[in-house]
Amino acid sequence: MTERKKEEIAYFMKRLYSRGLTTTSGGNISLRITNGSILITPSGDDKGRLTAETICEISTDGENLSSHQKPSMETYLHLLIYKRRGDIKAIIHAHPPWTTTLSATGRKTKSNLTGESRFILGEIARVPYALMGSEKLALAVSEAATNTDVLLMENHGPVCLGLSLEDAFNKIEVLEAAAKATLITELLGDANELTGEQISEIDKLR
């Protein structure tokens, strides 16, 4: 079972890379498994060439159970989110270009331009800049994750939470589409955003 889950993580990371949603060295994926431990991508490995053998297993206290690999530098961030959100099973952090561009500006990614983006993303939280891999960043992101599954770290990129790897990956893809739509509609200058009533209707479906 664990081996198959590791294969799924490697698959989704390679899928992120092939879709241009992250870079060779950027991003990380984790998955909470039934024995209580967490599987997470390694630090520094080529994201387009990961295999099941390269995926790390850690305890909920952060102990590395895979001595052959070093876990992601954002491991503490993942652990804190899982501790705060018992419902979450998967976390994906990536560097999609449109979303990451918006993270370096004062603009918000709009989830209210299409019904799909509002339904899948809900409210998008913005987390102030902190050094990658730092305790400060992990604490800020985990706190913001209390009320949303989609977070944008300033000058860094998004973190998406899911009930499964597919769910978290879907949010990353839809978020990137929403970021692209945000920038294009700002250039065109005539965005037709969903009304408050329309958003309420969609939120009821969620």
C-alpha positions in Angstrom: 0.0 0.0 0.0 2.7 2.5 1.0 4.7 1.7 -2.2 1.7 2.5 -4.3 1.1 5.8 -2.5 4.7 6.7 -3.1 4.2 5.9 -6.8 1.2 8.3 -6.8 3.2 11.1 -5.3 6.0 10.7 -7.9 3.3 10.6 -10.6 1.7 13.8 -9.5 5.0 15.6 -9.1 6.1 14.6 -12.6 2.7 15.7 -13.9 3.2 19.1 -12.2 6.5 19.4 -13.9 5.4 18.3 -17.3 2.5 20.8 -17.2 4.9 23.6 -16.4 3.4 24.1 -12.9 6.7 23.8 -11.1 10.4 23.9 -11.8 13.1 21.2 -11.6 14.1 22.1 -8.0 10.8 23.7 -6.8 7.7 22.5 -5.1 6.8 19.6 -2.8 4.0 17.1 -2.3 3.0 15.2 0.8 0.3 12.6 1.6 -1.0 11.3 5.0 -1.3 7.6 5.0 -3.3 5.1 7.0 -0.5 4.1 9.4 -0.3 7.7 10.6 2.9 8.7 9.0 3.4 11.1 6.1 5.0 10.6 2.7 6.8 13.6 1.2 9.0 14.4 -1.7 12.7 14.7 -1.1 14.8 17.8 -1.0 16.6 18.9 -4.1 15.8 16.0 -6.4 14.8 16.6 -10.1 11.0 17.0 -10.0 10.7 15.5 -13.5 12.5 12.3 -12.5 11.1 11.2 -9.2 10.3 7.6 -8.5 8.7 5.7 -5.6 12.1 4.9 -4.3 13.0 8.6 -3.8 9.9 9.5 -1.8 10.5 10.0 2.0 8.4 8.7 4.9 8.3 10.8 8.1 6.5 10.4 11.4 4.0 13.0 12.7 6.8 14.3 14.9 9.1 14.9 11.9 11.4 11.9 12.3 12.8 10.8 9.0 11.9 7.1 8.6 13.7 6.9 5.2 17.4 7.2 6.0 18.4 7.1 2.3 16.8 10.5 1.5 16.5 14.0 3.0 12.8 15.2 3.1 11.7 18.5 1.6 12.9 21.7 3.3 9.2 22.6 3.8 8.5 19.4 5.8 7.6 21.4 9.0 5.1 23.4 7.0 3.3 20.2 5.9 3.4 18.7 9.4 1.8 21.8 11.0 -1.0 21.9 8.4 -1.8 18.2 9.0 -1.8 18.8 12.8 -4.2 21.7 12.4 -6.4 20.1 9.7 -7.4 16.6 10.5 -9.5 16.4 7.4 -6.7 17.0 5.0 -4.9 14.1 3.4 -2.7 15.7 0.7 -0.7 19.0 0.3 0.9 20.4 -2.8 3.2 23.3 -3.1 4.3 24.3 -6.6 5.6 27.3 -8.6 3.0 27.8 -11.4 4.2 30.9 -13.3 1.0 33.0 -13.4 0.1 32.4 -9.8 3.7 32.9 -8.6 3.8 36.2 -10.6 0.7 37.4 -8.7 2.4 36.4 -5.4 5.1 39.0 -6.1 2.5 41.8 -6.5 -0.1 43.4 -4.4 -2.8 41.9 -6.6 -5.1 39.1 -5.4 -5.9 36.1 -7.6 -9.6 36.3 -8.2 -11.6 33.2 -7.7 -14.8 35.1 -8.7 -14.3 35.3 -12.4 -15.8 31.9 -13.2 -18.2 29.5 -11.4 -15.6 26.7 -11.6 -12.9 28.6 -9.9 -15.2 29.8 -7.1 -16.5 26.3 -6.5 -13.1 24.6 -6.4 -11.0 27.3 -4.8 -13.4 29.2 -2.5 -11.6 32.1 -0.8 -7.8 32.3 -1.4 -5.7 33.3 1.6 -2.6 35.4 1.1 0.3 34.7 3.5 3.0 37.4 4.1 6.5 36.7 3.0 8.8 34.7 5.2 12.0 32.8 4.3 11.3 29.5 2.6 11.8 26.5 4.9 11.6 28.7 8.0 9.5 28.1 11.1 8.0 31.5 10.6 6.6 30.6 7.2 5.3 27.2 8.4 3.5 28.8 11.3 2.0 31.6 9.2 0.8 29.1 6.5 -0.6 26.6 8.9 -2.5 29.3 10.7 -4.0 30.7 7.5 -4.9 27.1 6.4 -7.5 26.9 9.2 -10.2 28.5 7.1 -9.2 27.7 3.5 -7.6 25.0 1.3 -5.9 27.5 -1.1 -3.1 29.7 0.1 -0.7 32.1 -1.8 2.6 32.7 -0.1 3.9 36.2 -1.1 7.0 36.2 -3.4 6.9 32.4 -3.3 3.9 30.5 -4.7 0.8 28.5 -3.8 0.0 25.8 -1.3 -3.2 23.7 -2.0 -4.7 21.2 0.4 -6.9 18.3 -0.6 -8.9 15.3 0.5 -6.7 13.4 -1.9 -3.7 14.0 -4.3 -6.2 14.5 -7.2 -8.1 17.1 -5.2 -5.0 19.1 -4.3 -3.7 18.8 -7.9 -7.0 20.0 -9.3 -6.9 23.1 -7.0 -3.4 23.9 -8.2 -4.5 23.7 -11.9 -7.6 25.8 -11.4 -5.7 28.3 -9.3 -3.2 28.8 -12.1 -6.1 29.3 -14.6 -7.7 31.8 -12.2 -4.4 33.7 -11.9 -4.0 33.8 -15.7 -7.6 35.0 -16.0 -7.0 37.7 -13.3 -4.0 39.2 -15.2 -5.7 39.0 -18.6 -8.9 40.7 -17.4 -6.9 43.4 -15.7 -5.1 44.1 -19.0 -8.4 44.1 -20.9 -10.0 46.3 -18.2 -13.5 44.9 -18.4 -13.8 42.0 -16.0 -17.3 40.8 -15.4 -17.0 39.3 -11.9 -19.6 37.1 -10.3 -22.0 39.0 -8.1 -22.4 38.5 -4.3 -25.6 36.6 -4.9 -24.1 34.4 -7.5 -21.1 33.6 -5.2 -23.5 32.8 -2.4 -25.3 30.3 -4.7 -22.0 28.6 -5.6 -20.8 28.5 -2.0 -24.0 26.7 -1.0 -23.1 24.0 -3.5 -19.7 23.6 -1.9 
